């Protein structure tokens, strides 16, 4: 599924806890009514692109390709970002 919207929050999480497997969980807005509002950038993608940092992607527009895994999570297979859209938090 292809998504286009704005990243509200980006949180680095260890899944499962204490595994060393880091993921970035994105809460997004501006996607369609039947599209997910929470997507995950998996560890493998983080290893490929060291520029993926929760602090720098929050508030930016994005285009992403996502697929649902057997656990029901939406995993990003490709993502690109637009220039900053929302103001940085104060």
N, C-alpha and C positions, 0 to 999 in steps of 0.2 A: 504494500500500500504506500502511496506517495502522500506525504504531508507537507504543508506549508503553513507557517504561523510565526509566533513570537515566543521565546523562552521566558517564562515568568520566573522560575527558580531552577537552579542547577545544583545538585547536591552529590558530593562524592560519598559513596557508601561501600562497605566491605560486605560482599555477599558470597557465601554465607559468612556470618561473623567469625573473625579470627582465622579466615582462610587465606588472606593475602590477595584475594581476587577482588580488585577494585572495579567499580562501575560508576557511571554518572547517571543519576536519575533526573530527568527533565520533566517539569510540569509546564505544559504549553497552553497557549490560547490562540484563537483565530483559526483553528482547524474546523472541519465540517462537523455537523451534528452527530454523525455516526462514527466519528473518528476518535481515537484515544486521546486523552488529556495528559497521560503520563507515559513517557517512553524512556527506554534505558539504552545508554551507550555502553556496550559490553567491553570487558577487559581486553579482548583481542583487538578491538578497534582503537582503544586507548594506547595500546602498544605500537600500533602503526602510525599514529599521529600524536606526537608529543605536545602539539599546540592546543589540544583539547583540555582546557582548564575551566572548572566551574565558575571561577571569578570573572573570566574574560568572555564567556559565552552568554551569561545571564543578561537578559534584556535585549538580545539580538534577534533579528529575524532569521529563519532557517528554512531549508528544504531538506527533507529526509525521506529515505526509503526504509520502511519498517515491516517486520513480519512478526506474527504472534507465535511464541514458543508454546510447548505443551503445557507449561504452568500458567499460561494466560498472560504472560508479560509481553509487552511490545518491545522488540529489540531492533535497534538501528543497524542497518547494514551499510548505509552511506548517508553522510550529512554534510551540508555546506551552510555557511553563515553569511548574512548580509551585514551591512554596517550597523552600528549601534542604533537602536530605535528608542528604547526606554531610558530614562535618566538613571544614572547609577544611584544606589541606595545612599541615603544621607546618614 
